[in-house]
């Protein structure tokens, strides 16, 4: 069975045996699928990815009633095929090993040692499949005192420090509104897999990639973490303000809020002139960003007072004309209605077997001049492609499929 849409991606022909669930692994394999890889999502029969039931909201059928697919699941499983396989049984393990022998990449996020207990650990596969790139995603990695622990995004945001620098200075530590520890680990996994593929093209050898949510969270503390390592001072929560740039935060207007992002001294001079306070940029205390940071407590209240004098549209339109960064704080309905977002086609639609209408999804941000992303498959229902995948990857016959079903392997 061919894809209804031509596969134009740079990774066309790559086979991915995707044993990951929830968000970190699936977000990585969704991008691999967008780039053209044949991603087979391996799920337990009758159960599947936990996130299929993480709602509401759920996909609606033609009668307006909820179906079984959650928006959470739909967000991370485009361009995949679902195969149900019980690898806890010896027969299922044997079938999995046959499929893995055909794969280029295996990605999994089970607790440390889980797959090894079923004969599917990296060391158990590497000799027979030397070119296999095996990517493990766990909460804390394959080594260290926390390795046996399960890992969850919320816990990792807390343990990894990002919550300590998120939220208002006088408020409680704040979780970021999406699972960014999972998503960033997925991005690191994607980079590592692509690097390992390049290495294999030169050497013919695969390798094991060991990724931890906590490691990834610590890595993307970025400059906030470096502030501590450089000064040995624990930074406070800055709220919407930037610790090293002033003015660079949210301000109330006469009828709402805007973000003002003055990134250099010339922008501050233009802002001051537009706001009718050219004297601010001439003041030795505020002329440079270093001075503005040092005198933040004096300057920011002045700017707050100025911003509150006019409505949002006044600042957005006027500051755009003088090339000072300023933006609205959009709700999600405003995001998807934004003309720039629409011009960049940041949503796409795909037919889905549970929906009478095309399913709208967030699109990929990747733009290629020669190998564009293709949207070939909606997030699959559980086991939707089991027979198709086994026929294509292993040459399975009707008799094979019937026998495996009789044994409850698929």
C-alpha positions in Angstrom: 0.0 0.0 0.0 1.5 3.3 -1.0 1.2 6.6 0.8 -1.7 8.7 -0.4 0.8 11.7 -0.5 4.2 11.4 -2.1 7.0 11.0 0.4 9.4 13.9 -0.4 11.4 13.8 2.8 15.2 13.5 3.2 14.8 10.4 5.3 12.6 8.4 2.9 13.6 4.7 3.1 14.7 4.9 6.8 12.9 2.4 9.0 12.2 3.3 12.6 11.0 0.7 15.2 9.3 3.1 17.7 8.8 1.6 21.1 8.4 5.0 22.8 5.2 6.3 24.5 3.9 9.6 25.9 5.8 12.6 24.6 9.6 12.7 24.6 10.1 9.7 22.2 7.0 10.3 20.2 7.8 13.9 19.6 11.2 12.8 18.2 9.8 10.1 16.0 7.1 12.4 14.7 9.8 14.6 13.3 11.5 11.6 11.8 8.2 10.7 10.2 7.8 14.2 8.9 11.2 13.9 7.3 10.2 10.8 5.4 11.1 7.9 7.7 8.8 4.9 7.9 8.0 5.0 11.6 6.3 2.0 13.1 4.7 2.7 16.4 4.9 -0.5 18.5 2.0 -0.7 21.0 0.7 -3.3 23.4 -2.4 -5.0 22.1 -5.6 -3.6 23.7 -3.7 -0.9 25.6 -1.5 1.2 23.4 0.1 4.5 24.2 -1.1 5.8 27.5 -1.7 9.3 26.0 -4.6 8.0 23.8 -6.8 8.4 26.9 -5.2 11.6 28.3 -8.1 14.0 27.9 -10.3 15.9 27.5 -10.4 17.1 24.8 -10.9 14.1 22.6 -11.4 13.7 18.9 -15.1 14.0 18.0 -16.9 11.7 15.6 -19.7 12.8 13.3 -22.3 12.5 16.1 -20.4 14.9 18.3 -19.5 12.3 20.8 -16.0 11.6 22.1 -14.0 9.0 20.4 -11.0 7.3 22.0 -8.2 9.6 20.7 -7.1 12.5 22.9 -5.7 15.8 21.6 -2.5 15.0 23.6 -2.0 11.8 21.6 -2.8 13.5 18.3 -0.2 16.2 18.9 2.8 13.8 18.7 1.9 10.8 16.4 1.5 12.1 12.9 3.3 10.2 10.0 3.4 6.9 11.9 1.9 3.4 11.5 0.6 1.6 14.5 1.5 -2.1 15.0 0.3 -4.0 18.1 2.8 -6.5 19.4 3.0 -8.2 22.8 6.8 -8.5 23.4 6.3 -9.9 26.9 5.7 -13.3 25.3 8.6 -15.3 23.8 6.9 -15.5 20.5 6.4 -11.7 20.5 10.0 -11.2 21.4 11.1 -13.4 18.4 8.8 -11.4 16.1 10.2 -8.1 17.5 13.8 -9.3 16.9 12.9 -10.1 13.3 11.5 -6.6 12.8 14.4 -4.9 14.5 16.8 -6.7 12.1 15.0 -4.8 9.4 15.1 -1.4 11.2 17.7 1.4 11.1 16.6 3.0 14.3 15.0 1.7 17.5 13.8 4.3 20.0 12.4 3.3 23.4 11.6 4.9 26.8 11.0 2.0 29.1 12.5 2.0 32.6 16.2 0.9 32.7 16.4 -2.9 32.2 12.8 -3.5 31.1 13.6 -4.4 27.5 16.7 -6.4 28.5 14.4 -8.6 30.6 12.6 -9.4 27.4 15.7 -10.0 25.4 15.5 -6.7 23.6 18.2 -4.7 25.2 20.9 -3.0 23.1 23.6 -5.5 24.1 21.4 -8.4 23.2 20.7 -7.0 19.7 24.0 -5.3 18.7 25.9 -8.4 17.6 23.1 -9.6 15.3 22.2 -6.0 14.1 25.5 -4.1 14.2 24.1 -1.2 12.2 21.2 -0.6 14.6 20.9 2.9 16.2 19.3 2.2 19.5 18.1 5.3 21.4 17.0 4.9 25.0 15.1 7.8 26.7 14.7 7.6 30.5 14.1 10.0 33.4 17.6 9.7 34.7 19.7 7.8 32.3 21.2 4.3 32.3 23.7 5.1 35.1 23.8 6.9 38.4 21.9 6.5 41.7 18.6 7.6 40.2 18.7 5.4 37.1 16.0 2.9 38.4 13.5 5.7 39.0 10.7 6.6 36.6 10.8 10.1 35.2 8.0 12.5 34.5 8.2 15.9 32.9 6.8 17.8 36.0 9.3 16.1 38.3 12.1 16.9 36.0 11.1 20.5 35.6 11.3 20.7 39.4 14.5 18.7 39.9 16.3 20.3 37.0 15.9 23.9 38.2 13.7 25.4 35.5 10.8 26.0 37.9 13.1 27.9 40.3 13.6 30.5 37.6 10.1 30.6 36.3 7.3 32.6 37.9 6.9 36.0 39.6 9.7 37.0 42.1 7.3 37.0 45.0 5.3 34.0 43.8 5.6 30.2 43.9 7.9 28.3 41.5 6.0 27.7 38.3 5.8 24.8 35.9 6.1 25.8 32.2 2.7 25.4 30.4 3.7 22.5 28.2 5.9 19.5 28.8 9.1 21.1 27.7 11.4 18.7 29.5 9.9 15.9 27.5 9.9 18.0 24.3 13.5 19.2 24.6 14.7 15.6 25.4 12.9 14.6 22.2 14.8 17.3 20.3 18.1 16.1 21.7 17.1 12.5 20.8 16.4 13.6 17.3 19.8 15.4 16.9 21.6 12.4 18.4 19.8 9.9 16.0 20.7 12.0 13.0 24.3 12.3 14.1 24.5 8.5 14.7 23.1 8.0 11.2 25.9 10.1 9.8 28.4 8.1 11.7 27.0 4.9 10.5 27.1 6.1 6.9 30.9 6.5 7.4 31.6 3.4 9.5 28.7 1.0 9.0 28.3 0.8 12.8 25.3 1.6 14.9 25.5 2.6 18.6 23.5 3.1 21.8 22.2 6.6 22.6 21.5 7.1 26.3 19.3 10.2 26.9 17.9 11.3 30.2 15.2 13.9 30.9 17.2 15.3 33.8 20.4 15.6 31.8 18.5 17.4 29.0 16.8 19.7 31.5 20.1 20.7 33.0 21.6 21.3 29.6 18.8 23.7 28.5 19.1 25.8 31.6 21.4 27.6 29.2 22.4 31.0 30.3 20.4 30.8 33.5 22.6 27.8 34.6 25.7 29.5 33.3 24.9 32.6 35.5 25.1 30.3 38.5 28.3 28.6 37.4 29.9 31.9 36.7 28.8 33.8 39.8 27.9 30.9 42.2 24.8 33.0 43.1 21.4 31.4 42.9 19.3 33.6 40.5 15.9 34.7 41.7 12.7 34.2 39.7 12.6 37.2 37.3 8.9 36.9 36.3 8.6 38.3 32.8 11.6 40.5 33.1 15.0 39.6 31.6 17.9 39.4 34.1 20.4 41.0 31.7 18.3 43.3 29.4 16.2 46.3 30.3 13.4 47.0 29.3 12.6 43.5 28.3 9.3 42.3 29.9 5.5 42.6 29.8 3.9 45.9 30.4 0.3 46.9 31.0 -1.2 49.3 28.5 -4.4 51.3 28.8 -6.4 48.3 27.6 -4.3 45.2 27.9 -0.6 44.0 27.9 2.3 44.0 25.5 5.8 42.6 25.4 8.5 45.3 25.0 11.8 43.8 24.0 14.5 46.6 23.8 17.6 44.6 22.7 20.1 47.4 22.3 20.9 51.0 23.0 19.7 52.4 19.7 16.3 50.7 20.1 16.0 52.3 23.6 16.7 55.7 22.1 14.0 55.2 19.5 11.6 53.9 22.1 12.3 56.9 24.3 11.6 59.4 21.4 8.4 57.6 20.4 7.2 57.6 24.1 7.8 61.3 24.3 10.7 60.9 26.8 13.9 61.4 24.7 15.5 62.5 27.9 15.6 59.0 29.2 18.0 57.8 26.5 20.1 60.9 27.2 20.3 60.2 30.9 23.7 58.7 31.8 22.0 56.2 34.0 20.0 54.7 31.2 22.0 55.4 28.0 23.5 51.9 28.0 22.0 48.5 28.7 24.5 48.0 31.5 23.3 51.2 33.1 19.6 50.3 32.6 20.1 46.9 34.3 21.9 48.6 37.2 19.1 51.2 37.6 16.2 48.8 36.7 14.3 49.7 39.9 14.2 53.4 38.9 13.6 53.0 35.1 11.0 50.3 34.9 8.4 52.2 36.9 8.8 55.1 34.6 8.2 52.9 31.6 5.2 51.3 33.2 3.7 54.7 33.7 4.3 55.6 30.0 3.0 52.4 28.6 -0.2 52.7 30.6 -1.1 56.0 29.0 -2.0 54.5 25.6 -3.9 51.4 24.3 -2.2 48.3 23.0 -2.7 49.2 19.3 -0.9 52.5 19.8 2.2 50.8 21.0 2.1 47.9 18.6 1.6 50.1 15.5 3.9 52.9 16.6 6.8 50.9 17.8 6.8 48.7 14.7 7.2 51.8 12.6 10.3 52.8 14.5 11.6 49.3 14.6 11.4 48.6 18.3 10.4 45.0 19.1 7.0 44.9 20.6 4.3 42.2 20.5 0.9 41.2 21.8 0.4 38.4 24.3 -1.8 36.2 22.2 -4.3 33.6 23.4 -4.1 30.4 21.4 -7.1 31.4 19.2 -5.2 34.6 18.3 -2.0 32.6 17.6 -3.7 30.4 15.0 -5.6 33.4 13.5 -2.4 35.5 13.2 -1.7 36.4 9.6 2.0 35.4 9.9 1.2 32.0 11.4 -1.3 31.5 8.6 1.1 32.7 5.9 3.6 30.1 7.2 1.0 27.4 7.0 1.5 26.3 10.6 -1.5 24.0 10.6 -2.2 21.2 8.2 -5.1 18.8 7.8 -5.2 15.0 7.3 -8.1 12.5 6.9 -8.6 10.4 10.0 -10.7 7.2 10.3 -12.5 8.4 13.4 -13.4 11.9 12.1 -15.8 12.8 9.3 -13.9 16.0 8.8 -10.2 16.5 8.0 -8.2 16.5 11.2 -6.4 19.8 11.8 -2.9 19.5 13.3 0.0 21.8 14.1 2.3 21.6 11.2 6.1 21.1 11.1 8.2 24.3 11.3 10.9 22.8 9.1 11.2 24.3 5.6 13.5 22.7 2.9 14.2 23.8 -0.6 14.8 20.3 -1.9 13.3 17.7 0.5 10.1 19.2 1.9 8.2 17.7 4.8 5.2 15.6 3.7 2.1 14.9 5.7 1.2 11.4 4.7 -0.7 9.9 7.7 -2.8 11.1 10.5 -2.0 9.8 14.0 -3.0 6.1 13.7 -5.7 4.3 15.7 -4.4 1.4 17.8 -3.2 -1.4 15.6 -4.4 0.3 12.4 -1.4 -0.9 10.3 -0.4 -4.2 12.0 -1.1 -6.4 9.0 0.3 -3.9 6.5 3.6 -3.4 8.4 4.2 -7.2 8.9 3.6 -7.9 5.3 5.9 -5.1 4.1 8.7 -5.6 6.6 8.7 -9.4 7.0 6.7 -10.7 4.0 4.1 -12.1 6.4 1.3 -14.3 4.9 -2.3 -14.6 5.8 -1.4 -17.8 7.6 1.3 -16.1 9.6 -1.0 -13.2 10.7 -3.8 -15.6 11.7 -1.4 -17.7 13.8 0.1 -14.7 15.6 -3.4 -13.4 16.3 -4.5 -16.8 17.6 -1.5 -16.7 20.0 -2.4 -13.1 21.0 1.0 -11.9 19.9 -0.5 -9.1 17.7 
